[in-house]
Amino acid sequence: MTPNVNYKQLKENYLFFEISRRVAEFQKSHPEKEILRMGIGDVTLPLCRAVVDAIKKAATDMGNATTFHGYGPEQGYDFLREKIQAYYAESDVRLELSEIFISDGAKSDLGNILDLFDLNNTVLIPDPVYPVYVDTNIMNGRNIIFAEANEENGFLPMPDASIAADIIYLCSPNNPTGAVYSRDQLKTWVDYANRKHAVILFDAAYESFITDQTLPRSIFEIEGAKTCAVEFCSLSKTAGFTGTRCGYTVVPNALELEGMNFNKMWLRRQTTKFNGVSYIVQKGAEAVFSTEGRKQIQENIAYYRKNASIITQTLDKLGIWYTGGKNSPYIWLRCPNKMDAWTFFDKLLTETGIVGTPGAGFGKQGTDFFRLTAFSTNENTGKAMEKFLDLLTGP
Ligand code: PLP
């Protein structure tokens, strides 16, 4: 027996542990101080009414012999895939039902998709980044190279023709930076991937936060993407499914390299290793796409958008450079007064009780940056940003 020694290469994910440690220490010495959590990546609003009603009804179905559901199709029920197909059609993206796979969330599929790739492939990952892309590839022992995101490129790195990559991760709207690729920028990536016979793994978990109609919500809005991309989507932030678990992955039939069809491979992989998402959850997910559900989740998204605008207005007043917040629930700011991320974290915590996320936890390029999120309550966001303003304008 030889264990997978690649696990030795994983860095301890000390970011959230270290944040909790520092917050606990501060609370112990200052029990009277209020803590305002502005770094959370989980939602605060509950599931909307339409979803809850659908889940209740589906639970009743499961207790009735005539409407009971046992194993479902591994790739998801047609009733949900048809809704997703129609949702894409609104953005002029035509998908076959066979191209849509229902998942228990984007995170699992982002890791599972690597089953389809050889271990010798080189992986290109932006820095800073959602850590799952890095860690899943380290576990497999793949060679990783980083595309530097920085203030100059607006945290939207573009392809470098001299670099050969086989697998490319893009996340737009981005976590942690909130930056969103334009159509032209994505077209450049798609052309690069097709030229290099590379595959883009496109994470669209935050597409529902896009308000600017000129920005693409899906990579498949870009011509040529169906021969080079897989897209991962999630209902976690769109509809508060972080604890309910449902997402979807689009693997185009036209994605074929070296004589192998990725749609067929993914279907084979899923039918072998996955038994589908529960009927009850898929019924809840279906309700997200109903007229009522759409209206209700838009109200929730508008609630978070309000938080984002409270944050960005404060940063605008202070003249602090940032990305995100406009078409994304994340706001990525340059730490003021040349502080590094952890110094700013400590200052914010000890002087205002605000807890954010130091950018250093997302990669080298995050050393001097800081992430705030729009997922808190309106009340706490308002309170936190008043304190933030006072701290940075005070004597
Ligand atoms: N992708 C990104 C960029 C995320 O930030 C997250 C969650 O925070 C996920 C995927 C995971 O989504 P899910 O809850 O669907 O697994």
Boltz pocket constraint, residues with backbone or C-beta under 6 A from the ligand:
constraints:
  - pocket:
      binder: B
      contacts: [[A, 41], [A, 104], [A, 105], [A, 106], [A, 107], [A, 108], [A, 130], [A, 171], [A, 173], [A, 174], [A, 175], [A, 203], [A, 205], [A, 233], [A, 234], [A, 235], [A, 236], [A, 241], [A, 242], [A, 246], [A, 247]]
      max_distance: 6.0
